[in-house]
Amino acid sequence: MKRSVPFKFIHCADLHLATPFEGMFDKVPPAIGLALQDATFRAFDKVVQAAVLHQVDFVVIAGDIYDGVRHSTRAQIKFAEALEELTGQGIKCLIAHGNHDPLEAWRAQYSLPNGVHRFGFETVECVPVAKEGKVIANIYGISHAVFNVEENLAKRFKHIDKSIFSVGVLHCNVGKMNDDRYAPCSLEDLRQSGLDYWALGHVHTKSVLSPEQPCVIYPGNTQGVSIRETGPRGCYLIEVDEHGKVTPIFISTEVIRWEKAECNIAGMEQLNELIASLHKIKDDVRRAAEGRGTILRIGLVGRGTLDKALRGTSKAFSLNLESDLIEHLRQNEDTRTDFVWLESIAVNTRPEIDLEIRRKAPDFVGDFLRRSAEVRQSIACLNPLDKRQELKKVISGYLGGRPEFNKISFILEDMADDELFRLLEEAETIGLNLLVDGEEI
């Protein structure tokens, strides 16, 4: 059993400083655009503040400091200044580079302070960290040399001195050997190293892959950068007691949160009911964000009489109802620091119809609904990866012969799983609306 002086450290990764936020700057008011521009920097500032507040002994950064191989001078200066604050407090910083900031692309125009160690790429290095004159941890790490490292770097790690607590720092992909070829490895590879803690980077969603023997953690990114990265983002404070027992504590650092919410139109007869429900969603999101700004996407779901209005097929409402709602819900949000900016409204509602009766009808609409149900049933019991493959096969079966399909297939590849499955629902809804248009429902 290891016996040592208790110590603490911060584990963060995927800072993606100066990220472009996927073209959002052109779609928001200047005040919110400025908040987005500073978000990744302010998030890392929160990491630094947490390190100082908790008086940690060192900080490890597991790759992707910058968003791409071209790092702006501003990003370099901001990063160096943050490290200066840490090292000025006696906090050692250890960095392993990832696929977005590989060593071949590192063009530092601004030198980093003493007390910062950047791991090389040729071999796994071991850097001891001392406290009160005694080595408390050996930090093992290796960086990506190029952006597309396909080697299993985890197999290079070996625990040299088992009497001292060990930390492995690596930007890698664990468990998805066929999906993502960036330094792929398995959880068993990490266990075989004999290390006590694995400080990983690359996956943007926080995850404790193993709570102990060894403790293996992805902290996620420090600031969400798109609507696909919802909820809290941050780093982990790792406390190690005198026996080597690890206690991980997540610390939220994002300054702008991305969120998705749903509003069900079932039972709503009037537009004011929908607007009231949307305002309540905004209020709930603002409260949960605890003073942060939020970029919000709302999905309208369910069956109801408002479906035709939302899809522009009702003469009783404006053809631009969706854009009118967005404009209304955005009013004055750019004047607040705790803004809830509506990124979009996704209309996934369905017409008010007795589907069971309609599905049994011996007509074209009935045939359409029965075929749609068959597709749903064929993928319902499959795992997410197989669902995706089966759905792509169905879409290819219907559209593969059309000249537009080559272009469509590239779009489908870039879609997240939930977006692809929603595409099936929207296709059913649009088809049903077109087929029953003019019928007595």
N, C-alpha and C positions, 0 to 999 in steps of 0.2 A: 504494500500500500504506500502510495506517495505521501510524504509529509512535507509541507512547505509553508511559507508565509502566505496567507490569503491574498489574493489580488483580483483586479478587475480590468477588463478591457472592452473596447467597442469594436464590433464587427459590422462593417458596412460594405456596400458594393454598388456597382452600376449607378454612379452619380450622374453620368451623361450630361456633364456641364455644357451649357449653351445649346441644348437641344432645340431644334426648330419647331417643335410641337406640331408637326404635320400640317403646316399651312394655316394654323389657327389665327395667326397675327392679322391676316387680311379679313377675318370674319368677326372680329370683336372690336369694341370701342377702344380708343387709345389707352385709357386707364387700365383696362383689363389686359390689353396687349402688353403694357409695361410690366404688369404683375406676372404674366406668363414669361416674359423675357428674363426676369430676375428669379423665377421660381426655383430652378435647379441650384443656383448659387445660394439662395436663402435656405434651401433645404440642407445643403451641406454645412452652412453656418449653424444650423440646429444640431447637427451631428457634433460639431466642435463644442458647442455650448453644453451638450449632454456630457461629453468627455470631461470637460473642465468641472462641471457641476458635481459629477460623481467621482471626481478625482481618480480617474482610471490610470493604469500604469502604461498602457500602450493602446494604439489604434491600428487595426488591420483593414486595408482596403483591397477587396478581392476583384479588382479589374473594372474596366470600362469607366475610367475617370471622365473621359470626354465622349462625345456622341459619335465622333468619327475620326478618321486618321488626320484630318486637317483641324488642328485645335487653334482657336482664335487666341490672339494675344491677351484679350480680356479674360478669357477662361484660364489661361496659364497664370496670369497675375492673381486672379481671385483664388485659385487653388493654392498657389505658393503662400499667399497671405494667410489663408486658413491654416496651413501647416506651420507657419511661423508662430501663430497663436498657440497651437498645440505644443510645439517643441519649446516655446518660451515658458510653458508651464511644466516642463520636464517630462512631457508625454512623448514617448517614442512612436514613430509612424512607420509602418511596414506595408509596402505596396507590391502586389502582383498584377501585371498587366494582362488585359483580356483581348478579345477579338476586335473590339472597337478602338482600342488604344495599344496595339502591339508595339513591341520595341522597335521594329523596323521603321515605324512611322513616328516615333517619338522625336520631335524637333523642338526641344526645349529652348525657348528664347529668354526664359526667366529661371534662374537657378533656384533649386530647392534648398531649404535650410539644413544645417547639420541636425542630426537626430532623425533624418528620414532615410529609410533604406528601400531601394527598388530592387526586387529580385531579378536576376538575369534569366536567360532562356536555355543556356547550355546544360546546366545541371541543377538539381534541387539544392538550394543553399539552406544552411542552418544559422539563424541569428539568435544568440542568447539575449534575454532581457533580465536585468537584475533589479532587485529591490532590497534596500537595507544591506547592501553588500553581498547578497546571495542571489544566484540565478533562480528565478521563479518559473521561467518558461523558455523553451526552445521553439522558435518560430521557423517552420520549414516552408519554403515557397519556391515557385518557379513561374516565370511569365511566358506569355505567348510571344513568339518571335515574329510571326506573321498573322494576318487576320483570319486565315483558314487552317488553323492547326487541327489535324485529324487524329493525331497520336493520342493514345490513352496516357496522359501525363501522370495520372494518379498512381500508376504502377511504378513510377520512379521514386516514390516517397517511402522511406524506411525510418522507423524510430531508432535513433542511435543510442541515446541514454534514457533508459526506461525509468530511472529514478527521478527524472525531471518532467514536469507537465509539458506536453507537446501540442502545438497548434500547426495545422497544415493550411496554407493559403493558396487557393487555386480557383481559377475561372474555368468552369467546366460544365458539362451537361451530364447529369446523373440519371441513368435509367432509361433514356430514350435513344438507344444506340442507332436506330434506323431513321429517326426523324430529324435529328440535329447532330451534325458531324463536328461541332466545335468541342474539341478535347473530350470526346465521349468516354464515360466510365460507368461502372456499376457501384452500387452501395457496398457490395462485397469487396470490390477493389479498395475502397476507402478503409474498410475494416481490416483488410489484410496488412495495411501499412503499420498498424500498431499505434497510430497516433491517438491522442485523447480527444482532440476537438478539430473539426474541419470547418474552416471559414471559407465558404464557397461564394462564388459570384456567377452571374450569367442569367439565371432565371429571375424574372422581375417580380414574381409573386413570392411573398415570404412563406417559408416552409421549414418545419423541423423534420428532417428525413429520418433522424434517429436521435432519441433523447439522451442516450448514454452508451458508452462502450462501443464505439466513440459517439460523442455528440456531433451530429452533422446538420448544419443549418445553412439555408439560403435566406438572407435577410430581405431579399427583394430590392427594388430600387428605392432610393431616398425620396424621389418625387415622381409621381405618375406623369406620363408624357402623352397619353392619348386616352380616348374613351374606353379602350380595351383594358386599361389599368385602373380599375375602380377601387375605391376604399382607401383605408390608411396605408401609407408607405413609410418606410423608416429604416432603422438599424437595430441591432441587438446589443444590449449591455450584458456582458457575460461575467458572472461572479464565480470565482473558483475558491472553494474553502481549503483549509489546511490539509484535507485528505484528498484533494483533487476532484471533489464533487462539483459538478457544473450546474449553475442556475441561470438560464437565459431569460432576459427580460426585454420585451419588445418596446421600443421607443418610437413613437410616431414623429416624423420630421417633415412630411409634405406641407407646403404652404398653400397649395391649391389642390383640391380634391376633385377627382372625377367620379361621377355617380350615374347610375341608371335607375330608373324607377318606372313602375307600371301603373296605369290608371284604367280601371275596368268600367266600361260604359253601360254595362248591364243594368237595366232599371232606370236609366236616365232618360227623361223625356224632353227636357229643355236645356238649352245651351248654358244657362246660368248655373245649372247643377254641375256641368262639366268644368266650367271655369272655377267654381268654388273648390272642387276636388283638386284641380291643378294647383291652386294657391296653397291648399293644405299640404300637398306634396312638397312644394317649395319651402314652406315654413318648417316642415319636419326635417328636410335636408339641411337647411340653414342651421337649425338647432343642433343636429348631429355633428356638423362640421366644427363646432366650437370656436367660431371666430374666423375660420379659414374661408377663403373664396372657394366656390364650387362651380365646375362646369357640369351641367346636367343634361342628360338625354331622357326624355319621357316616352315610353311606349304606350300607346292607347290600344287596349285589348278588349276582348269580350264581344258579345253580340248585343245589338240594341238598335233602337230607332235612329240614333245619331250617326250610325255608320254611313248612310248615304250622304249626309251633310259633310262628314269628314272627307269623303272621297269625291266631293264635288258633283254628286249626281242628284242632289235635292234642289228643287227650285226655290225652296223656302230659305236657303242660306246662301251666303256669298260663295262664289267659286274659289275664293282664296281664303277659306276659313282657317286652314292649317297655318298659313303665314300670318293671318290676322291674330290668331291665338299666340303665336310665338312673339310677335311684336308687342302684344299686350303684356305678356308675362316677363318681358325684358325691361319694361319701363323702370327707369331710375336705378337699375341694378349697378350700373357703372359708377354710381356715386358712393357706393358702399365698399368697405374693405371685406365684409363678410358676404360678398355678392353671391347670388345663385344665378349664373348665366345659363339660359336655356340654349344648349347647342343645337338641338333639333327635337321635333316631335315625330316619332315613327308611328304611322297609322297602321295597326295590325288588327283592326276591328273586323267584325263579320256582320252580315245582315241578319236581322231578326227573322229567323226561319226555323221551322220544325225540321231539323235535319234528318231525323229518323224516318219521318213520313216521306220526306223528299227523296231520301236515298233508296226507298223501296219502289218509287214510281218507275213504270216501264217506259221511260223516255230518255232523251239525251242527257238531261240534267241528272237523272238518277244514275245513268251509266257513269257520268263524270264523277259523282260523289262516291260511288262504289269503288271505282278505280283509285281514287285518292285515298280512300280508307285502306285499300289493299297495300298501297305503298307505305302508309304509316305503320301498318301491322308488320310489314316485312322488315322494318328497321327498329321496331320498338324494343325488341329483346336483345339487340346487339350492343356491344361495348362501343364507346365513343369513336374509336378509330375505325371499326368496321361499319358503324353507322355512316360515317363520312364517306367511306369507299362505296357503300351500297347506294347512298343518295346520289353520288357523282355518276354511278353506273346508270341509275334511273334517268337522270337528266341527260346523260349521253345517249341513252336509248331513244329518248324523245327528240333530241335536237342534234344528235351527232351528224346527221346527213345534211344539215343546213350550212351554208357558207359562213354564216356569222359565228358558228360554234367555236372555231379556233380562237377568236377574240374573247368569247365568253369564258372559255376554259381557263384562260389566264386570270380572269377576274375571280372565278370560283376558287382557284388555288390560293389566292390571297385572303379569302374570306375566313373569319374565325368560325369555329363550329356552330356557335349559337346563331350567327348570321346566316349560315348555310341552311340550318334547319328552319329558321324563320322564313327563308326564301320559299320553302315548300308550303308553309302556311299561307304566305302572301299569294302564291300562285293559285292555291285553292280558293282563297277569298276573291281575288280578282276574277277568276274564271266563273265562280258562282254568281258574282254580281252581274257579269256580262250576260250569263245564260238566263238569269231570272229577271233581267231588266224588262219591265213592262208587264210582268206576270202579277197576278193577285197572290200575295204571300199570306 
